[in-house]
Amino acid sequence: MTINKEKTRYILQFFFEKGENPSQVAQVVNGIKSPVTVTANNMKFWFHRFCSGKPVAENIDKIPEMIKVDQHFSSYSISKELKLDHKAILNYLNKAGFKKKLDYWVPHQLRQKTQDGSNFHLRFFG
């Protein structure tokens, strides 16, 4: 009997979504199909591949509230308090339009001249 690799991946993903342990799943799949269907290392690889992607973070909405309370919060203290990755905190603050100026988190606002896209110094030479 030939083993279809695509079907095996579907079986592995099913067990992954159930929250099973990779080594236990390898034993189950090897018992069902054949003794050499997947190895434990191969299972760990596929489980890692299934869980790749952006993790869901519920605490991300608390970041603006923390900054409104105290603008002196450092990004490291926010990441420790919310138990999120430091880089994720910085990306969120950057996308939300916050910049660190003189130890304060302030909304980044462009001047009217910059928002218009006009170059004042080039107006007279055109």
C-alpha positions in Angstrom: 0.0 0.0 0.0 1.4 3.4 -1.0 1.3 6.2 1.5 0.0 9.5 0.2 2.2 12.2 1.8 -0.6 14.8 1.5 -3.0 12.7 3.4 -0.4 12.0 6.1 0.0 15.8 6.5 -3.7 16.2 7.0 -3.7 13.5 9.7 -0.7 15.3 11.4 -2.5 18.6 11.2 -5.6 17.0 12.7 -3.6 15.8 15.7 -1.8 19.2 16.0 -5.2 21.0 16.2 -6.3 18.6 18.9 -3.2 19.6 20.9 -1.4 16.3 20.9 2.3 15.7 21.6 4.4 15.2 18.5 6.2 12.0 19.7 2.8 10.5 20.7 1.3 11.3 17.3 4.3 9.7 15.6 3.7 6.5 17.5 0.0 6.6 16.6 0.5 7.3 12.9 3.3 4.7 12.6 0.9 2.2 14.2 -1.9 3.0 11.8 0.0 3.3 8.5 3.4 1.6 8.7 6.4 1.6 11.1 8.4 4.1 9.0 5.7 6.6 8.1 7.1 9.5 10.1 9.8 10.0 12.6 9.6 12.0 15.8 11.9 14.6 14.4 9.8 14.9 11.3 6.7 15.3 13.5 8.4 18.1 15.4 9.2 19.8 12.1 5.6 19.6 10.9 4.2 20.8 14.2 6.5 23.8 14.1 5.4 24.5 10.5 1.8 24.2 11.4 2.1 26.7 14.3 4.1 29.3 12.3 2.4 32.6 11.8 1.4 35.6 13.8 0.2 34.5 17.3 -3.0 36.0 18.6 -2.3 38.6 21.2 -5.2 39.8 23.3 -3.1 42.2 25.4 -2.2 44.3 22.4 -5.2 46.6 23.0 -3.8 47.5 26.4 -0.7 49.2 25.0 -2.4 52.6 24.2 -4.1 52.6 27.6 -0.7 52.1 29.3 0.8 54.9 27.3 -2.1 57.3 28.2 -1.6 56.5 31.9 2.2 57.1 31.8 4.1 58.3 28.7 7.4 57.3 30.4 6.8 53.6 30.0 9.6 51.9 28.1 8.9 49.4 25.4 10.8 46.8 27.5 8.6 47.3 30.5 5.5 47.1 28.4 6.6 43.8 26.9 7.4 42.4 30.3 4.1 43.5 31.8 2.0 42.2 28.9 4.2 39.2 28.3 4.6 40.0 24.6 7.6 40.1 22.3 9.5 43.4 22.4 9.6 43.6 18.7 5.8 43.2 18.5 5.4 46.1 20.9 7.7 48.3 18.8 5.9 47.4 15.6 2.5 48.1 17.2 3.6 51.5 18.5 5.1 52.4 15.2 1.9 51.5 13.3 -0.2 53.3 15.8 1.8 56.5 15.1 3.7 56.8 18.4 7.3 58.0 18.5 9.7 58.2 21.5 10.7 61.8 21.9 12.8 62.8 24.9 11.7 59.8 26.9 8.0 60.4 26.2 5.7 58.4 23.8 4.0 61.0 21.7 1.8 60.7 18.7 3.8 61.4 15.5 2.1 64.3 13.8 3.4 65.8 10.6 3.4 69.5 10.0 0.9 70.9 7.5 3.7 71.7 5.0 4.9 68.0 5.1 1.3 66.6 4.9 0.6 68.6 1.8 3.7 67.1 0.2 4.7 70.6 -0.9 8.3 71.6 -1.0 8.2 75.3 0.0 11.8 75.8 -1.0 11.1 74.7 -4.6 8.0 76.9 -5.1 10.0 79.9 -6.3 12.2 78.0 -8.7 9.4 76.3 -10.7 
